[in-house]
Amino acid sequence: MDVYTRLLRPIFFSLDPEEAHDAVLAMLETASELSLGPGFIRLTAGKALPPSPRTVAGITFPNPVGLAAGMDKNALALPAWEALGFGFAEIGTVTALPQPGNPKPRLFRYPHQQALINRFGFNNEGCEAVAARLEGLHASGRWPRIPVGINIGKSKVTHAEKAHEDYLISYKRFHALGDYVVINVSSPNTPGLRDLQSTEALGKIIRTLRDWEGESRRPLFVKVAPDLAEEDLTAIVRLAESEQLSGLIATNTTLDHSSLPAQEDQVGGLSGEPVRARSLNALKVIRRHTKLPVIACGGIGDAASARERFDAGADLLQIYTSFIYQGPGVLRTLSAAI
């Protein structure tokens, strides 16, 4: 029996989308803290995924399907993601300063399109609080056995010309934590953030982080938007190679809402099935120009969409929206493509 789609999803979908999101996190956080937590979580997840280890950027992933950033911004439920069967989990986006994000409502469901629109605006507790939580997990012995990524973004109040300094604050705090770090310059919900995808601005951020850390380099990725022109995406690929980044994540949410009924549209980033083609195209562009690792994200919700990403050269996959609609069972569905 699919516990999630038959029992839990109707309850969650009767709530406001953000209230449901918070309720799921609270449940997973509580369950993961209890001695029987992992066993309870696995009841909703069903049969465990077969092992399918992959080594990417020097990191071993027990299976190639991970949780994308945005679901667990503040690292509240890290042990739960392993118990559910994810091969890795990415927390964040976390900013140097705590911030409440944009006014509510800011999350919207589109079940017929298997899609979401969000305009959260990097609501999070800030790097100091999140890093302290991660340190507490390490100290308690509850750190998950799957790789953990940390996605960092620019604080809204920081001017663009100071963005490199803002990212460095978070990078310093997280440098000894997690397995890899992601520079997020592609969310559409922080004014001016996508301008940081220019090679000049992004290069300054990358060099600032690398200059500070010296030879003790952490695996570092950049997450790109699906709406970039091919020449701009290609320029980022060249920058990633010249700066010896560990890879790219393709992609974030899209601002193309043409797949939605106009009367139901909202401002924000669109995720799920409608971004599938754009994300796949970005992956193909990237792969034509580099052999750097690529984590595919966007519109992955069945075996066919997973298989097309691997066929196009993806090394790993991340999901978010399909997890909201299908629950942990989506991992078993995607495993057919592994």
C-alpha positions in Angstrom: 0.0 0.0 0.0 1.3 3.5 -0.9 0.9 5.1 2.5 1.7 8.6 1.2 -0.6 8.9 -1.8 -3.5 7.1 -0.3 -3.4 8.4 3.3 -1.0 11.3 3.9 -1.2 13.3 0.7 -5.0 14.0 0.9 -4.4 15.3 4.4 -1.5 17.5 3.4 -3.2 18.8 0.2 -6.2 19.9 2.3 -3.8 22.4 4.0 -2.3 25.6 2.6 0.8 24.5 0.6 3.3 26.2 2.9 1.5 24.9 6.0 1.7 21.4 4.6 5.4 21.8 3.8 6.1 22.9 7.4 4.0 20.0 8.8 5.9 17.4 6.8 9.2 18.8 7.9 8.0 18.9 11.6 6.9 15.3 11.3 10.2 14.2 9.8 12.2 16.2 12.3 10.4 14.6 15.2 10.5 11.1 13.8 14.2 11.3 13.0 14.9 12.4 16.6 13.1 9.3 18.1 14.9 6.0 18.6 12.3 4.3 16.4 12.2 7.2 14.0 14.0 5.6 11.0 11.8 2.5 11.2 8.6 4.6 11.2 9.9 6.7 8.3 10.6 3.6 6.2 7.0 2.5 6.6 6.0 5.4 4.4 8.9 4.9 2.1 8.2 1.2 1.2 10.8 -1.2 -0.1 14.4 0.2 0.1 16.2 1.2 -3.1 18.8 -1.3 -4.4 22.4 -0.1 -3.9 23.7 1.8 -6.9 26.8 3.6 -5.7 28.4 6.3 -7.9 31.4 8.5 -7.3 31.1 12.1 -8.4 33.5 14.9 -7.6 35.4 12.5 -5.3 32.2 11.8 -3.3 30.6 8.4 -3.1 26.8 8.4 -3.4 24.9 5.2 -2.4 22.4 5.9 -5.1 22.1 8.8 -7.7 18.8 10.3 -6.6 19.0 13.2 -4.2 16.8 15.7 -2.5 17.1 19.2 -4.1 17.6 22.3 -2.1 14.4 24.1 -1.0 12.7 21.3 0.8 14.8 21.4 4.0 16.2 24.9 4.0 17.4 24.8 7.6 18.6 21.2 7.9 15.7 20.3 10.3 15.3 16.7 9.1 18.6 15.5 7.6 18.5 11.9 9.1 15.0 11.4 7.7 16.1 11.8 4.1 18.5 8.9 4.4 15.8 6.8 6.0 13.4 7.6 3.1 15.9 6.3 0.6 17.6 9.4 -0.9 21.2 8.9 -2.1 22.1 12.4 -0.9 20.4 15.6 0.4 21.0 19.2 -0.2 20.0 21.8 2.4 19.3 25.4 1.9 19.3 27.8 0.3 21.0 29.4 3.3 22.1 33.0 3.4 24.7 34.8 5.5 22.0 36.7 7.4 18.7 35.2 8.6 15.7 36.5 6.7 12.0 35.9 6.7 11.6 35.7 2.9 8.8 37.2 0.8 5.3 37.8 2.1 2.8 34.9 2.2 1.2 33.3 0.3 4.3 32.2 -1.5 3.8 28.6 -2.5 1.2 27.4 -5.0 0.2 23.9 -6.2 -0.9 23.0 -9.8 -1.9 19.3 -9.6 -3.0 19.1 -13.2 0.5 20.1 -14.4 2.3 18.3 -11.5 3.9 21.7 -10.8 4.6 24.2 -8.1 5.2 27.9 -8.1 7.3 29.3 -5.2 8.4 32.8 -4.3 9.8 32.1 -0.9 12.7 34.5 -1.3 15.4 32.4 0.6 13.5 32.3 3.9 16.0 30.7 6.3 17.6 31.0 9.8 20.9 32.2 8.5 24.3 30.5 8.2 25.2 30.7 11.9 22.0 29.0 13.1 22.1 26.3 10.4 25.8 25.6 10.9 25.2 25.2 14.6 22.4 22.7 13.9 24.7 20.7 11.6 27.5 20.7 14.3 24.9 19.4 16.8 24.0 16.6 14.5 27.7 15.6 14.2 28.1 15.8 17.9 25.0 13.6 18.6 26.1 10.9 16.3 23.0 11.3 14.1 24.7 12.6 11.1 23.4 10.8 8.0 25.5 8.3 6.1 24.5 9.9 2.8 26.4 12.9 1.3 25.0 16.3 2.4 25.2 19.3 0.2 24.9 22.9 1.4 23.3 25.4 -1.0 24.2 29.1 -0.3 22.7 32.3 -1.6 23.0 36.1 -1.3 21.3 37.9 1.6 18.6 40.1 0.2 19.9 43.2 1.9 23.4 42.8 0.5 24.1 45.0 -2.5 25.2 43.1 -5.7 28.7 44.6 -5.6 29.2 43.1 -2.2 27.8 39.7 -3.1 31.2 37.9 -3.1 31.7 39.0 0.5 28.2 37.8 1.5 28.8 34.4 0.0 32.1 34.1 1.7 30.5 34.6 5.1 28.4 31.5 4.5 31.2 29.5 2.9 33.5 30.1 5.8 30.9 28.9 8.3 30.0 25.7 6.3 33.5 24.9 5.0 34.1 22.1 7.5 30.5 20.8 7.3 28.8 18.7 4.7 30.3 17.1 1.6 29.8 19.8 -1.1 28.7 23.4 -1.4 26.5 25.0 -4.1 26.6 28.6 -5.2 23.0 29.5 -6.0 22.8 32.5 -8.3 19.8 31.3 -10.2 16.7 31.7 -8.0 14.2 34.1 -9.5 12.8 35.2 -6.2 15.6 37.5 -4.9 15.8 40.7 -6.8 19.0 40.9 -9.0 20.2 37.5 -8.0 20.2 36.1 -11.5 22.4 39.0 -12.6 25.1 37.2 -10.6 25.2 34.5 -13.3 27.3 36.9 -15.5 30.8 35.5 -15.8 32.2 38.7 -14.2 30.1 38.6 -11.1 30.1 34.8 -10.7 33.8 34.6 -11.3 34.4 37.2 -8.6 32.3 35.1 -6.1 34.2 31.8 -7.0 37.6 33.4 -6.8 36.8 35.0 -3.5 35.8 31.6 -2.0 38.8 29.8 -3.5 41.3 32.5 -2.5 40.1 32.2 1.1 40.3 28.5 1.4 43.6 28.0 -0.4 44.6 24.4 -1.0 41.9 22.9 1.3 39.3 23.0 -1.4 35.8 21.7 -0.9 33.8 20.3 -3.8 32.0 23.4 -5.2 29.1 23.5 -7.7 27.1 26.3 -9.3 23.3 26.0 -9.9 22.1 27.6 -13.1 18.8 28.8 -14.4 16.9 27.0 -17.2 16.1 30.3 -18.8 19.7 31.3 -19.8 20.5 31.8 -23.5 22.8 29.1 -24.8 25.7 31.5 -25.2 25.3 32.6 -21.5 25.2 29.0 -20.3 28.2 28.2 -22.4 30.1 31.1 -20.8 29.3 29.7 -17.4 30.6 26.3 -18.4 33.8 27.8 -19.6 34.1 29.7 -16.3 33.4 26.5 -14.3 36.2 24.7 -16.1 38.7 27.6 -15.8 38.0 27.9 -12.1 38.2 24.1 -11.7 34.7 23.8 -10.1 33.5 20.3 -9.2 30.4 20.6 -11.5 27.1 22.3 -12.2 23.5 21.7 -11.2 21.0 22.1 -14.1 18.6 23.6 -13.2 16.7 25.9 -10.9 13.0 26.9 -11.5 11.8 28.7 -14.6 10.1 32.1 -15.2 8.3 30.7 -18.3 4.8 30.1 -17.1 3.2 29.6 -20.6 2.1 26.1 -19.6 -0.2 27.4 -16.9 -3.7 28.9 -17.3 -3.3 32.7 -17.3 -6.0 33.1 -14.6 -4.2 30.8 -12.2 -0.7 32.1 -12.7 1.4 33.6 -9.9 4.7 35.4 -9.7 7.6 33.1 -8.8 9.7 30.2 -10.0 7.8 27.3 -11.7 9.0 23.8 -11.0 7.9 20.3 -11.8 6.8 18.8 -15.2 6.6 22.2 -17.0 10.3 22.8 -16.5 11.3 19.3 -17.8 12.1 20.3 -21.4 14.0 23.5 -20.4 16.1 21.7 -17.8 16.9 18.8 -20.2 18.0 21.3 -22.9 20.3 23.1 -20.4 21.8 19.7 -19.5 22.4 18.9 -23.1 24.1 22.3 -23.8 26.3 21.9 -20.7 27.3 18.3 -21.7 28.2 19.4 -25.3 30.8 21.7 -23.8 32.3 20.0 -20.8 32.9 16.7 -19.1 32.5 18.3 -15.6 29.9 16.4 -13.4 26.3 17.6 -13.8 23.5 17.1 -11.3 20.2 17.2 -13.2 17.2 18.8 -11.6 13.8 19.9 -12.8 10.8 17.9 -14.0 12.1 14.5 -13.0 9.2 12.5 -11.8 9.1 9.1 -13.6 11.5 6.5 -15.0 11.4 8.1 -18.5 12.4 11.6 -17.3 15.1 10.1 -15.2 16.4 7.9 -18.0 16.5 10.9 -20.4 18.7 12.8 -18.0 21.2 9.9 -17.7 21.1 9.4 -21.5 21.9 13.2 -21.9 24.9 12.8 -19.6 23.7 13.6 -16.1 25.8 12.1 -13.3 23.2 12.5 -10.5 19.6 13.5 -10.2 17.7 15.7 -7.7 14.0 15.9 -7.1 11.7 18.2 -5.2 8.2 18.8 -6.8 7.7 15.1 -7.7 8.4 14.2 -4.1 5.6 16.6 -3.0 3.1 14.9 -5.4 4.3 11.3 -5.1 6.0 11.1 -1.8 8.8 8.6 -1.1 7.4 6.2 -3.6 8.8 8.3 -6.4 12.3 7.0 -5.5 11.2 3.5 -6.3 9.7 4.8 -9.6 13.0 6.5 -10.6 15.0 3.4 -9.6 13.8 1.7 -12.8 16.1 4.1 -14.7 19.2 3.5 -12.6 
